[in-house]
Amino acid sequence: MADVVRLVEHLARALVDDPEAVSASAEMHGHTLVVRLTVAPPDIGKVIGRQGRTVTAIRTLLTAVEGTSARRVVLEVVE
């Protein structure tokens, strides 16, 4: 679980203008790992990307990382 959080933080810090404002946390809800990503308000668009392509790519990476386990991964971008 900590590896997923570090991966999300690393990817988000590479995308935003204010990397110090990036934080991520994770919680288990049954068989689902919910990762919450918080960034500075002006950087939300950079994390989401055009038509959601960037956040979709991050979600795809998380699914690939957790592909060997039976749990599902959900990424939420929090304002």
C-alpha positions, 0 to 999 in steps of 0.5 A: 500500500505504501508503494502505491502511495509513493508512486502516485506522489512521485508521478504527481510531483513530476506534473505540477508546478508546486510539488511541495503541495502534493500528498497522497493517502490510501485506505482499504475498503473491503477489497478496494484500495482507495488512493486520495491525491491532493494537489494545489488548486491551480495544479488540478488541471495538470494532474487531470489532463486534457479530457482526463487522459493524464489521470486515466494513464495514472489509474492504468499504471496503478491497475498494472502495479496491483494486477497480481493482487486481488484488490482493486485500486481507485484514484481520487483527485481531491481539491 
